[in-house]
């Protein structure tokens, strides 16, 4: 019986030590959470800002594409002209897709 009481006392002592460790762990966890919270929030904000900047850059590139083509066309015109054979296509065959392929949509709409 005395052995059981001795084991019970050891168990109680061990339980108190575990409770003390748990309390310290919770306190340290709260300190870490309070320290990391603002950093995590700033990281999320920076990620959102970075995504917005990427979207703006894509939009700028889309806007620039026609301007880049215009500059290329101007260089070709300044360099001189080249005679190109004219392709005659009946108007009935020119569909929206055909016009896009010939890049004539801006000149003539059926």
Beta strands, then each sheet from edge to edge (+ up, - down):
end
